[in-house]
Amino acid sequence: MELGRISLPLTIAGLATLAVASTLIWLLLYEPVALAGAVNDGDITVVAQAIGTALVKTLAALVRYL
C-alpha cells in the first residue's frame, strides 16, 4: 500500500520535470544565443523568463485546441 500512497506525487513531480526539461531543450534549439549568454553571464533571469513565456504559450495553445 505504500506505493499507492506515493504514486500520485511522484507522477506529478515527473510530469513537472518533463515539462521543464522539454522547455529547456526547446530553448536550446530555438534560442541558443540567449541561453548561451545567460549561462556565460550566470544570469538565470533570462532563462526563467524564456521558460515562463514558452510554458504560457504552450498552455494557451492547448486551451485553444480544447
Order of alpha helices (4+ residues) and beta strands (2+ residues): alpha-alpha-alpha
